[in-house]
Structure formats: C-alpha cells, structure tokens
Amino acid sequence: MTERIYLSSPHMSDEGYEMQYVKEAFETNWIAPLGENVNQFEKELAEKVGSKAALALSSGTAAMHLALKAAGVGEGDIVFCQSLTFAATSNPIIYQHAIPVFIDSDPETWNMSPEALEKAFEKYPNVKAVIVVHLYGLSADMDKILEICRRHNVPIIEDAAESLGAYYKGKHTGTFGDYGIFSFNGNKIITTSGGGMLVSNHVDKIEKARFWSTQSRDQARHYQHSELGYNYRMSNVLAGIGRGQLKVLDDRVAKKKYIFEFYKRELGGLDGIEFMPIHEWNEPNYWLSAIQLTGDIRPIDLIEALEKENIESRPVWKPMHLQPYYEKYDYIHLGTDVAAKLFENGVCLPSDTKMTDEDLKRVCGTIKELWKKR
Ligand SMILES: *Cc1c(COP(=O)(O)O)cnc(C)c1O
C-alpha cells in the first residue's frame, strides 16, 4: 500500500525548536500551571501579528468564547456571523445564550459579503457584535466590513483560526477588528496539538479575559469569585511547542503557497475546476488549497477517487445555516445562496506541508485520471 497523503497534518521543525522549549519546561519543572513558555508565546505571537496584547488559551473555540464575552455579548443579544465556516465560530454565540444571524459569503472572497452584512443591519439594527472569518487563509474584504461596522458602532471579532500568516493589504488578519482569534489545533498551519490565542489592542480587555480564563479568581487570600469563570488557559508545555512552531511559520506559508501553485499549474487546464480566489490586496497563507467543481464531476467523485489512492481530501465547510442545529436561525443573503453553492461544489485538496513533489504528482495524476475516464 502506498503511503497516505494527508490533508494537513502536524509538521514540527527540522531544527527541533519545539522539543528545546518543551525540554526547558521540564527542566525548570514549569509543566503547569503557565510559566515562561506561555508568557513568551503570547509576546512572540503578538509581535508576529502586530497586536498590542495576546492571551494563550486551550483552544480557538475558548478564544472565540472570551472574545464574545469581552465584546459584551450576553443573553438574547444578536450576533452577525459568517455562515460559511466551521461550527467553532458560532458555537460560542450559543454558549453566551445569544442569537446568531448568519450572513452569506461574497463569491469574490468566499468570506462575509459586505452587501449582505449591510442588508442584515437594515433588518436588525441592534446588533452586539459581528464575526467575520478568514477562511482557508484567504482574507475577507476588511475595508468594506470595517466601514459598515464602524458606521453602526458594532465591534468586530475576526476568526483568524485558519489564517495565521495571512495578510490583507499588508496588515495581519485578526488585527483589524476589536478582537482576533487564532487556533493551534492539529490540522492548522502551526499546531500546539491543541490551543488558541485571543489578540486585541484593547489591553484592558485581554487582562479581563485572562481573569475569566483562570476561573475569575479575585485578589484575596482565600478562593473568592465575584464573576463566573472558566478553565481556559494553555499549558506551559504546549506553549513551548507553539514557540517552536512560530519560528517556522513563514516556511510553512511558503510551502503551502508552493502546493497551491503546483495544483494551479497542473490542474488549471481541466474543465470545470476553479481555484479559490486570490486578489492582489490579499497575501493568503494558503492553509488549504480549495477548489470549485462546476462541471459534471462532483466533489464526492473526486474525494472518493483520491481516497482509493490513500489520499485525504475534504468537502468545503458546510454552512451553518444548513446545519440541523442552526437552521432555525435567520440567514441573510442577496437572492442567491453563495455559501451553499461554495459548499456543494467545493473540495479541499491535500495541503500537507510534508508533501514532496512526488506526492503532489501522485495527487495530480489521480485527478487527471478521473477527468480522462469521464
Ligand atoms: C479550527 C477553527 C476554529 C477553532 O479552533 P479550535 O482550536 O479547534 O477550537 C475556529 N474557527 C475556524 C474557522 C476554524 O477552522
């Protein structure tokens, strides 16, 4: 059997940076709680993305939860949320007992449609927060979205879980809005096996979130709590992995871009394949190479043909407004459901940074074979 090709698997540095930091944690017995790796990982990530403050957490989902709380979202509040995303974006809205209203995507960016957002504000003038996602490391149209949200005086939370290393007009994604969240889950561009980060220029809000993330312990000799708390902090061991991974982020982005361009060159000529949109104002991190199939070969045909060759691929995210759990909530679009179409036609090709040219040729060969057999 040929070796399996993965969609996106953990890729530690050749230099062993991660082990070095983890070893330091062991040697100083700073296994838990917190410690120097956590402090430095926060500092290094904040510097990398250009944010004033950062908070290392147990997951991207935890970061989203605390971002919503920091933005003042509570029971009965309305939150506008991009529909085309992973459930981790919207689940924390429910944790806060708030009400999501889902917003369609723009076919030009695959992310939140500024026009649909504008339309949503007409229907729901009282909105507590807007969550925009930078899917697959592409960026949303931030200038337009920021202008609309500022005009309505509503805070923006950017879900940059998939877009670490991706820039919009030279500025890092996740640093435009009031809050940004990142994920270091196992399949993300860099990983700590599991983890997340909340970033913001509102330093006081990050301090408040830090308090909530450690069970909201008041300053007192005894255990005293005047607010509800959570156990959301990242461990010092995992932060060590994160520090090492951050050193190779640029290399990972370069390889992801190489993979995308390889596919584009090899498969661009096949009829009915369209690649995710790349604009001159966007420097993506190319986390996953995603395509649209507009001809008679359907995503399931491609995914199954690749699976037969022991190659992992995946459909594009199924939008939240189509999820059984979320279908009772409102969905704002401009007549055609763009998110549904992106889902129906979408495939994420293997984008594992450990792939060799031989592996890439194996993927492309399998796909070309499918087109020939048609
Ligand atoms: C991975 C991901 C998250 C959540 O991250 P976890 O660290 O797995 O909790 C949130 N949003 C999007 C779009 C993601 O892809």
The ligand as an SDF file (V2000), in Angstrom:
LIG
                    3D

 15 15  0  0  0  0  0  0  0  0999 V2000
  -10.1380   25.4150   13.7900 C   0  0  0  0  0  0  0  0  0  0  0  0
  -11.1240   26.5150   13.7610 C   0  0  0  0  0  0  0  0  0  0  0  0
  -11.6310   27.1020   14.9330 C   0  0  0  0  0  0  0  0  0  0  0  0
  -11.4480   26.5810   16.3230 C   0  0  0  0  0  0  0  0  0  0  0  0
  -10.3100   26.2040   16.7660 O   0  0  0  0  0  0  0  0  0  0  0  0
  -10.0860   25.0810   17.8930 P   0  0  0  0  0  0  0  0  0  0  0  0
   -8.7250   25.4260   18.3300 O   0  0  0  0  0  0  0  0  0  0  0  0
  -10.1870   23.7510   17.2130 O   0  0  0  0  0  0  0  0  0  0  0  0
  -11.0990   25.2570   18.9660 O   0  0  0  0  0  0  0  0  0  0  0  0
  -12.4690   28.1910   14.8110 C   0  0  0  0  0  0  0  0  0  0  0  0
  -12.8270   28.6680   13.6210 N   0  0  0  0  0  0  0  0  0  0  0  0
  -12.4010   28.1230   12.4770 C   0  0  0  0  0  0  0  0  0  0  0  0
  -12.8420   28.7320   11.1990 C   0  0  0  0  0  0  0  0  0  0  0  0
  -11.5470   27.0170   12.4950 C   0  0  0  0  0  0  0  0  0  0  0  0
  -11.1500   26.4640   11.3500 O   0  0  0  0  0  0  0  0  0  0  0  0
  1  2  1  0
  2  3  1  0
  2 14  2  0
  3  4  1  0
  3 10  2  0
  4  5  1  0
  5  6  1  0
  6  7  2  0
  6  8  1  0
  6  9  1  0
 10 11  1  0
 11 12  2  0
 12 13  1  0
 12 14  1  0
 14 15  1  0
M  END
$$$$
